[in-house]
Amino acid sequence: MAQTQIKLLIDILPSLKSDSARTRVIETLALLASRKNVSNEENKAIGDFLITSLSNPPPTTLTPEILVSVLNAIIDIYADEDRAYDNNFVKSGHLKSLSSQVNRVRNDVSRIPTTTS
């Protein structure tokens, strides 16, 4: 997949009106970033976007559904340390970025309403 196609998916995300549509794009980006033959550049572009979305979200766009989707995408992409692109996570300092967000994310997650049947 060309870098421009990934950029197009990233650029279209803010214009989507529903969280459901945004979540699907985030899930698609996660699949693209973790595919078998992904280039380091493509993986880095997607990983950087997701980390930035988590650490510097535009106002009112990080709803609970999007927050969970972004966290799931980051985990899906970087959970396997044996992948060739894992060095993007290390070199880009994503661990430090994620670590600095732990308290805020915990706070945001604790405010997600739970439903019981």
Summary of the structure (lengths in Angstrom):
residues: 117
radius of gyration: 14.2
end to end distance: 43.2
largest distance: 45.4
contacts: 307
relative contact order: 0.14
helix: 68%
strand: 0%
